[in-house]
Amino acid sequence: MDIWDLKDFCRPPLPSDFHTHTLRSDGILDPKDLLKEVVDAGIRVLAVTDHDNMNAIDEMEAEIEAKQYNLKLIPGVEFSSVWSIPGFSCKIHIVGLFCDRNNSGLKQLVANHKQKRDERTELVRNKLLENVKGVSRLKNELNDMVAELNRRNTFINRKHFATFLVRYGFAADIGEAMDKYLCDGCKAGYSVEYTAFDEVIKVILGAGGLPVLAHPLRYKRINGNSKREEILEALVRDFRRCGGQGIEITTPNPKSVSSQDQESSFIKFRDFTFENTARISNLAVRYDLLGSFGSDYHGEKDAADRLLGIHYCLPPEVKPVWTDRRFEGIYN
């Protein structure tokens, strides 16, 4: 694949972001606050894809109507799943766009994952209190954090505990907190056994949704493996075989990229290299997957590669996700 000129990249008819999070999962913004930031950023089409739940959608739709925002909302979700091949397994995230949140199969999957997360929350809380020196004196604060997140209808995950550990000085940042205390084999580590990959895709399709393979370059178990290209291709092939329809491709907003220095502008972001974009674009074309994108915005302003609207175009040979029939009326 040749190196592209960014002026040839394909852009949606309106500024769009197809992957964002709120406080209902591991984002830090209340759904109404996310909407305000989205509107202020000039985004006109937004997919909200909280982890394993769609709890923010109703209140966001009501807020858009009440404030008369010039914004169209795509109801979405990002499910965790387990993908396995002989000798290898990995947790994979699958975004579902345009899902019917009242679909019985989807509601059951949400309930199953909430139960698994609730069980992990209790176990991780207890392990922190028992195994990490100094946490026991913060028992009330830890319990208050869990209670407040539950009050806000948030699906609790390890990032919340990592944030707690950083706040009270047990780690310098979230990455250190995860690696030191919360990953498998650590003092407070506990992994959730999520639903199988193919079953998650089936549920999204049954709910009228469009399954999209999320951020394929961010799975450490794949991209840190000596056989990463072989494993990545197997993942994409299985995703398509199971009914998957789209894949997220890391591309920049051309407005933010200097035409005189395109490659270095890519490199300053974690996944932004022409090589990486070409790798995923090739897979999208070969396996007939629609190209999607999204910031994966969680509300943090210091994550340069996850700012609202930073992903906003696709290489010219990739068929855009917005050509799917479910986008009819979105850009009118």
N, C-alpha and C positions, 0 to 999 in steps of 0.2 A: 504494500500500500504506500502510495506517495505521501510526502508531507503536504499538508493542505495549506491553502491560504485562508485565513479565518473569515475573509469576506465571503467565501463560498459556503460557509456553514449554514445549516438550515435552522431558522428560528420560528417559534410559534407566532401566531398573529398578534398576541398580546403577551406582555411580560408574565411569566408563569413560574411556579415552583411546585413540584409534584412530590415533595418529601419533606415534611416538617413535623415537629413535636411540641406538645404543650405539657403543662403541669399534670395532666391526667396520666402521663407515663413519666419519662425521665427528662422532659423539658423543664425549664425553670420559669416559664411564663404562663400565667393564667390564660385560658383561651381568648378572653376579650383583649388582653394585652398583646397577644400574638397578632390578633386581627389588626390592631392599631399600628403595630410595627409593619405589618404586611402592606397596609394601605399607604402608610408614610413612605415605604420603599417603592411605591408605584407598581406593585404587583397586582394584576387584575384577575388571575386564575390561580387558586390555591388548593392543593391537596393536603389535608391534615391526616397524618398516618401514625398515630400514637401506637406504642407497642401493645399488641394483644388486646386492644379495646378500642371502642368508638365512642367513649363517654363524652367527648368534647363537642361532637357534631351538633346535637340539638341546640346547645346554648350558643354556638357560633352562628348557626343559621338564624336564630332569634336576634342576635346582636347585629348581624348584617342587615336584617330587615329594619330593626329599630333605628340604627344609625344611618340607614340608606347608603351603605358603602357601595361603591362601584366595583364589586368583587363577586366572582363566582366561586363557589366552594365545591370541591370534589370530595365526597365522603370516602375516607380511606382508612387503612389499618396496616400495621407492619407486624406480621406474625413471626415468631421464632419457630424454627423447625429443626429436625435432625435429619441430615443427609448422610447416607452410608454407602460405601462400596467395599468390596473385599479388602480388608486390611486398613481401612481408613474411614473415619467419621468426623463430622464437623457440624456445629450449629450454624444454620443458614437463616438469614432474614428474607422474608418474602412480603413485598408490598402488594396490597390489594387495592386498586383504584375502583371507584364507583360501586362499592359493596353495599348491598341492602342490609343495614344494621338490624333489621327485624327478621331476617332470614333465620329459620330455626337452627339450621346446621351451623351457621356462623355464631349465633348466640350460644350454642352448646360448646363450640371450640373456645370462645371467650371465657365461658364459665370454667371450663377445664383448666385453662391456662391461669386463670385467677386463683383457683384452688392450689395449683402447683406453686405459684408465686407466694401465696399466703403461707404455705407450708415452709417455703424457703425463708421467708421473712422471719418466722418464729425461730427456726433453727439457727440462722445467721445471728440474730439478736442474742440468742442464748450462748452461742459460741464466742461472740465478742465479749460478753460479760464474764464468761468462764476462762477464756484462754488468752485474752489480751490484757496485759498488766496495765492498770489505770482506768480501764473502761468501767469497771464496777462502780467507781465513785461517781460516774456519769449516768447511772442507771435511769434516773428520773428524766434526764435530758433525752436519752435514747428512746425511752418509752413515749415521751412527748412527741418526738419526731415521727415515730410510727403512727401514733394516734392522729396527729395532724394530717399526715399524708392520707390516711384512711378517711378522715373527715372530708378531705378534698376529692375523694373518689379517684385517687391516684393508684395505679398499678405499681407497687413498690418493687424496685430491683436493686442490684448490688451497687449501682451508682449512687443511690441515696445513702447507703451505708458508707461508701467511700467519701462522699461529701462530708458526712458527719466526722469521720476520722481526720480529714484535713482540717476541718473547723477547729477541732480540739487538739491539734498539734501532733497527731500520731503519724502523719505523713505530709510530705511537702505538696503533693498534688494528687489528683484522682488516680492517675496511672500508678503512682507508687503505692497508694492505698490498696488498689486492686492486686498488684503484684505481690505485695508484702503480706496482706491479710485475707483477701477475699477470693483469690483464684483457687482452682482445684488443688488440694493438698496443703493449702495454707491454714492458719489457725482458725479462721472463720469461713473457710471455703465450703461451698455446697453448690452443686450443679443441678439445675432443673432438667429433667428428662422431658423435653417438649415433644409435641406431636410429630409424627413422621412427615418428611418433606412432601411426599406424594399426596398424603391426606390433606395437608394444609392447602395445596394447590386445588385439590378437588373441592374443598369447602369454599374457597374464594370463587371458583367458577360456579358453584351451586348457588352462591349469593349474587350472581350476576356481575361479579367483579372481574377485573383485568389483572391477572397475576404478573408481577414484575420482580425479577431477581434483583435484590438490593445490593448496592455497593460491592461488586464482586472482587474488588482489589483490596478489601479491608478485612478479609478473613485470615488471621495470622496463621492458623493451622494449614491453610492452603498456600498462601503466598510466602510463607517461611519454609516451605517444603522443597527439597531438592528436585522433586518431580512436579513442581507447581503448574507448569503448562499442561501436562498430561492430566492432572487432577482438575484443574480449572475447566478444561475442555469436557471432561467427564461430567462435571457439575452442570455445565450449560446444556450438554446433550441430554442429560437426565431431566433437567428442568423442562426442556421443550417436549420431550417424550411424554412427560406427565401432564402436559396441557399448559405449561407456562407460555406467556405471550409477549413479555417485554423484558428488557434488561437495562439497568441504569448504566449510562456511559458518562465518564468523567470528562466534562468539557467546560471551558471557561465562558464567562460573559464577554463577548468581543469588545464591549465598551470599556472593559477594564484591562485589556491586553494591548500593549504597544505593537503596532504593525512592524516597527523596526526591530523589535526584540521579542518575537513571539515565543521562541523556545524557552528563554529564561523566564518569561512571564508564566509559562506553564510550570516550570520547575519549582517556583517559590511555594507552590501548594503541594500537599502530600501526594496526591495522585495525578497532578497535572504535568504529564509529559506527553509528547506526541507518541512515544512508544507505547505507553499504557493505554492511551485513547485508541490507538490503532489495534492493540491486542483485543480489546473488548468489542470494537467496531467490527473487526473481522469475524468474531464469534457471532455477533448479532446478524451479520449478513449470511454467514454459512448456515445458521440454524433458524433463519427466518423469524427473528425476534424483533419486535418494535423497540426503537431506541427511546428510552426515557431519561430523565435527569431530575435532580432535586438537591437542595442545599443540605438536607438532613439537619436543618436548623433546630437547635435545642435552646436557643436564647442567649448563649454565650457570645459576647462581642469580640473575644480575643481569638476565636477559631476562624482564621482567615478563609479556610476552604469550606466553611459551613455557614457563611453569611447568606442571608436571604437574597435570592436572585443571582447568586454567583455562578450557578450553572444555568445556562440559558440558550444553548445551541447544540446542534448535532452535526457530525461529519456528513457531507453531502450524500454518501452512498448508503446511509442508514435510513430506513423508513421510520418516520417519527411516530411516536405513540399517539399524537393528537390526530392522526389519520384514522384511528379506530372509530367505529360507529358510535361508541359511547360518548365521544366528544361532540357529537352533533348538537348544536345549539349553544355550546360553551363559548365559542368565539364569535357568535352572531350578535 
